Amino acid sequence: MTDQPRDPDYRTLIEPTRVRSVVYHDPRIFEQELERIWHKSWVYVGHASEVPNKNDYVTKSIGPTPVLMVHDRDGKISLLLNKCPHRGNQLCAYREGNRGTFTCPYHSWTFSNTGDLIGYAYADGYENADKSKFSLGKVPRVGIYRGFVFGSFASEGPSLEKHLGGAKASIDQLLENSPEGELELTAGFLQHRTKANWKFMLENETDGYHPAFVHGSVFQVTDSGIGKLYGPQSTALTRDFGNGHTEFDLRPEWRRIGKPLEWFGTNEARFPDYVHAMEQAYGAERARKIMIDGTPHLMIFPNLFIAEIQLFVLQPIAVDETIQHVTALQFKGAPELNRRLRQQTMGSVGPAGLLLADDTEMYERNHRGAVINDPEWVTLTRGLHREHRDNNGYLVGHSTDEVPQRGIWRHYAELMTSRG
């Protein structure tokens, strides 16, 4: 009998300011992440605006697991596993649509969009069979916060609102940029496949240390002054909300500048209809403050990234492969602004975009470097001496500090060592 490999000891792999490189590339660790993170905690799945009508559906995933996000015939949003319980065939191959039933293409079993088995082909072979035993699998818990739909395979655990904690305020900040207080994800998704571990993306999304170098050429070409937001003189902050949620908070810089829509690289005169709609919705003074603060730069653990003008969803496929799904943010009641949001998203993360190409190169180089054993640790000490708690009790640091990365790994270690 061969000895079974022992489980990794995460207490020896993750320390408060450093992480062993093996955590990024060990297939055993990836499998345990699926079990202890992706199948136990809340994971972002989609947005309610993607299924606005009864019988609308869209194919999504929780980690590598395919699911159907359905606005079912009863008016509820539910998450069904995209697998026929007969012989395991993929039930639905279309990305989106509107239908009250799903029929398996293999043997023609048909299910309602609530997951119930309706009927078999050649039913005489199933005389007296109990159809209730062959319903579609469901994600046990579905939570929705202001249109953002999350799922959890764990039948018990903290509520979604408790899980989100302080990150809720940043979602609220995002939605204030709509005159109607709502988001509509209607622009469609691009998919970027990256040969790198998902955690490199998780760490990078609120990393304010890299942009001046990785994106330096973009900043020089655009001549927008945005590069200064990521330099030593910036007043922007990094923040750890707890539960793995982190933020790169640019509001101190925008408030220092004090110009509405500066966060978007434009001004009020370019968007008169949007400004008027915001003033009608919030009053002139409140609207001005909202348009100065702009939208957040927020990473909700483990997979939802709101990046000012666009939304990313991380989907781990394998230990060394991740898909990033990205779409332009679209605000209800703001068609004038939405056109520009779509254009800028294509320019930054579209097929010929510059920003995501820069980042993807770094992700893949990071992954190639992770398999080199010397040095075996990656270091996360930047700004440790100056991190402190803000008025809400969250850890904050300078815009270039590694406060978010330390917070992410602290939460990751808790999940990976928990047996609950």
Stockholm file with secondary structure:
# STOCKHOLM 1.0

chainA/1-420         MTDQPRDPDYRTLIEPTRVRSVVYHDPRIFEQELERIWHKSWVYVGHASEVPNKNDYVTKSIGPTPVLMVHDRDGKISLLLNKCPHRGNQLCAYREGNRGTFTCPYHSWTFSNTGDLIGYAYADGYENADKSKFSLGKVPRVGIYRGFVFGSFASEGPSLEKHLGGAKASIDQLLENSPEGELELTAGFLQHRTKANWKFMLENETDGYHPAFVHGSVFQVTDSGIGKLYGPQSTALTRDFGNGHTEFDLRPEWRRIGKPLEWFGTNEARFPDYVHAMEQAYGAERARKIMIDGTPHLMIFPNLFIAEIQLFVLQPIAVDETIQHVTALQFKGAPELNRRLRQQTMGSVGPAGLLLADDTEMYERNHRGAVINDPEWVTLTRGLHREHRDNNGYLVGHSTDEVPQRGIWRHYAELMTSRG
#=GR chainA/1-420 SS CCCCCCCCCHHHHEETTEEETHHHHCHHHHHHHIIIIITTSCEEEEEGGGSCSTTEEEEEEETTEEEEEEECTTSCEEEEESSCTTTCCCSCCSSEEECSEEECTTTCCEEETTSCEEECSSGGGGTTCCGGGGCCCBCSEEEEETTEEEEESCSSSSCHHHHHTTHHHHHHHHHTTSTTSCBCCCSCCEEEEESSCHHHHHHHTTCCSSHHHHTHHHHHHHTCSGGGGGSTTCCCEEEEEETTEEEEECHHHHHHHTCTTGGGTCCGGGCHHHHHHHHHHHCHHHHHHHHHHCCCEEEETTTEEEETTEEEEEEEEETTEEEEEEEECCBTTCHHHHHHHHHHHHHHHSTTCSHHHHHHHHHHHHHHHHTCCSSCEEECCTTTTTCEECTTSCEEEETTSCHHHHHHHHHHHHHHHCCC
#=GC SS_cons         CCCCCCCCCHHHHEETTEEETHHHHCHHHHHHHIIIIITTSCEEEEEGGGSCSTTEEEEEEETTEEEEEEECTTSCEEEEESSCTTTCCCSCCSSEEECSEEECTTTCCEEETTSCEEECSSGGGGTTCCGGGGCCCBCSEEEEETTEEEEESCSSSSCHHHHHTTHHHHHHHHHTTSTTSCBCCCSCCEEEEESSCHHHHHHHTTCCSSHHHHTHHHHHHHTCSGGGGGSTTCCCEEEEEETTEEEEECHHHHHHHTCTTGGGTCCGGGCHHHHHHHHHHHCHHHHHHHHHHCCCEEEETTTEEEETTEEEEEEEEETTEEEEEEEECCBTTCHHHHHHHHHHHHHHHSTTCSHHHHHHHHHHHHHHHHTCCSSCEEECCTTTTTCEECTTSCEEEETTSCHHHHHHHHHHHHHHHCCC
//
